[in-house]
Amino acid sequence: MTLDDIIAREFPRLQTSEMAWLNSASTGPMPERARRVAIEQVEKRMEPWRYGSVEQFEVLDRSRELCARLIGASPDEIALMVNTTAGLNLAARALPFERGDVVVGTDRDFPANVYPWMAMAKDRGLEFRQVPCRHGLFDEDALVAALDEPRVRALVVSWVSFESGVRLDLDRLGAECRRRGVTFVVDAMQGLGPLTIDVRKTPIDILSCGAQKWLLGPWGTAFTWLRKDLVRQLEPANVGWMSVKGSDDFTQLVNYRLDYWDDARRFEVVTLPYQDFSLMNASLELIHEAGPAAIAARIAQLTNRLVQWALERDDMRLVTPPDPLRRAGIVAIAPRDPVAASTRLTAQGVGHSLREGAIRLSPHFFTPAGHVERALEVLGAG
Ligand SMILES: Cc1ncc(COP(=O)(O)O)c(C=O)c1O
């Protein structure tokens, strides 16, 4: 089946809707197959005896497997989470920091990757050093330079910026971290989907990603990957009642033994939303079927068009770097009056976001080229 066949079958509403949805960086639409799974899930919950613990565990096993496959990891390195933030808090609270240690981040990251570190600075005496952006973009050279201080223990960044769309070179940053023994924590939320990654090749230590945007899953589903030896070394800061060995035997729960699973389930805080993970599984199966590389290539075609258009206009400032290696699925364009442009786009049925004074457009692989043209027409008509 071709990509276009998959699009026609799984996203029929987006092809015929009045709305041009160029806002997957905010919320990704769910595919047709997820709707069918949702109905099945509720029907089973209406008769709970049809949805027992064996099936519940199978759903989560499948989720770990599908998430792992997406990043070249193994399922025992995946902890399922209810959002990206939970994984970043896990990193902040479980890594063995000491008072006075320095964690390096940027000064324009999404708050999910800022507040957990600010809280650690307040509660545990860490220093959270936010490296200033350059012309509003993550400054990779400055991040590398900031690692040279001996008290630096971790680098925490978003792979792709939620506002400017700039992409960091994780291979470069990861290698610089490894050389210095610095832990590398990545928020992959705006990267995974428009881009692909293999954690066996890119030297990352912890990666957290929600499924509700580019992965087309429901809210409340996310995963955190930890490098295998970290899984064993770190202890959960938030301890779930199924974080320990043998806790899947519900016949003897008061036989307490604080002996964590050897795999990343030790970090999971149950009960997890099984029905939501079932829907996430449907969406991830679709992504695997379509092919993550094919999806990334289609997104790149659409974003290239947006970038070219903005470069040719002298009434627009392209916030996102034009170099394809320095961006992903987000293109941010600042017209002279961004608020008026946003109002116009909304009125004309173009889904977008207004972020930090720019119009953020984020087409996905299913976005018809005609919708991109419509967005540009409305944006340029100011
Ligand atoms: C880079 C980035 N990280 C995290 C999030 C959200 O995190 P969570 O899944 O915890 O809501 C967003 C957007 O909402 C984001 O753009």
The ligand as an SDF file (V2000), in Angstrom:
LIG
                    3D

 16 16  0  0  0  0  0  0  0  0999 V2000
    9.2060   20.2170   23.2290 C   0  0  0  0  0  0  0  0  0  0  0  0
    7.9610   19.8500   23.9650 C   0  0  0  0  0  0  0  0  0  0  0  0
    8.0480   19.0540   25.0440 N   0  0  0  0  0  0  0  0  0  0  0  0
    6.9720   18.6860   25.7500 C   0  0  0  0  0  0  0  0  0  0  0  0
    5.7110   19.1170   25.3860 C   0  0  0  0  0  0  0  0  0  0  0  0
    4.5170   18.6900   26.1730 C   0  0  0  0  0  0  0  0  0  0  0  0
    4.8180   17.7750   27.1290 O   0  0  0  0  0  0  0  0  0  0  0  0
    3.7310   16.8420   27.8130 P   0  0  0  0  0  0  0  0  0  0  0  0
    3.6290   15.6050   26.9790 O   0  0  0  0  0  0  0  0  0  0  0  0
    4.2900   16.5730   29.1470 O   0  0  0  0  0  0  0  0  0  0  0  0
    2.4550   17.6140   27.8620 O   0  0  0  0  0  0  0  0  0  0  0  0
    5.5730   19.9710   24.2750 C   0  0  0  0  0  0  0  0  0  0  0  0
    4.2920   20.5180   23.8080 C   0  0  0  0  0  0  0  0  0  0  0  0
    3.2320   20.4990   24.3470 O   0  0  0  0  0  0  0  0  0  0  0  0
    6.7310   20.3300   23.5580 C   0  0  0  0  0  0  0  0  0  0  0  0
    6.6320   21.1150   22.4790 O   0  0  0  0  0  0  0  0  0  0  0  0
  1  2  1  0
  2  3  1  0
  2 15  2  0
  3  4  2  0
  4  5  1  0
  5  6  1  0
  5 12  2  0
  6  7  1  0
  7  8  1  0
  8  9  2  0
  8 10  1  0
  8 11  1  0
 12 13  1  0
 12 15  1  0
 13 14  2  0
 15 16  1  0
M  END
$$$$
